[in-house]
Amino acid sequence: MTTDISTYRFNHTMIRVKDPEVSLKFYQEILGMKLINKVDFAESKFTLYFLAYCHEQLPESREEKNKYIFSREAVLELTHNWGTQDDPNFKYHDGNKDPRGFGHIAISVDNIEAACARFEKCGVNFIKKLQDGKMNNIAFISDPDGYWVEIVACGVDVTCASKHE
């Protein structure tokens, strides 16, 4: 048996969310992702939501949706453990407080200034605005669970300290 590592690619990452309704609204309406599939695991009391940027017609059958999800790149899986939305004190660790771990996901946008202005109008929480700090070519926002989302312009060189250099 052999495997060809040149065929490997990054498929998805998963984050746990407290309230899927709030998180889906953020990822769909604020960030523009599409919900590809929702899968309930009633016996284990959790639901998986698969989102991605899709520019083609999505498959309709469950089998075709699963093939699509697991054959493409850059899928975000939101996992909701039932009941967390009803506990006002429940919170997931976002990885950016001690002990540090998971850091962020990143989204590239066509016009970072316009995207950030839109996020501001939508009331999105900023961790770092474009003008903050030395790297004024990236921004960080947070999702409803506190996970960081880096915003970069398509093709940006994030190693530059300033977009004017």
VENMOZI-V485914 format. One record per helix or strand of 2 or more residues. SS is the DSSP state (h for helix, s for strand). FROM is the first residue (numbers start at 0). TO is the last residue. If there is no record, write none. Layout:
ss = <SS	SS>
from = <FROM	FROM>
to = <TO	TO>
This chain:
ss = <h	s	h	s	s	h	s	h	s	h	s	s	s>
from = <4	11	19	33	45	61	74	83	103	111	124	137	147>
to = <6	15	29	40	51	70	80	85	108	120	127	141	152>
